[in-house]
Amino acid sequence: MKKNFSIIIVTHNSEKYLEINLSHIETQQFKPSEIIIVDSGSKCPNYLKELTKNLTIKTKVILNSSNIGFSKGNNIGLKNLDKNTDYVIFLNPDAFLPEDFIANIIYLTNKYKHTKPPAIYHNNEKNTKQ
């Protein structure tokens, strides 16, 4: 069974790291279905448009004029998920994933079907969203 993964990244003045972060996401053996970047009041968020314009993965950028914080930023990302998302990966902008990261999550979720891996949000409501 194919699983759809979305990645939510909350950023605040993270231009230094985000380009490397996104390049690591692009090299995943199993690509996420979408990336949602929630900007939390960066001084100059214009760099986000440039960083995301050539990505091969569908990307949404949500700008906030003030620093809303990590938790609220993730909640905003959750509200903007694609309705077909099965799992969400919450990722800091300075986290650089090895190329087999999502493939390993898929392996583990298939191996341990009756348990949820830690720190992975499972979208139980995906079939009820309009």
Secondary structure by P-SEA (a helix, b strand, c coil): cbbbbbbbbbbccccccaaaaaaaaaaccccccbbbbbbccccccccccccccccccbbbbbbbcccccaaaaaaaaaaacccccccccccccccccccaaaaaaaaaaaaacccccccccccccccccc
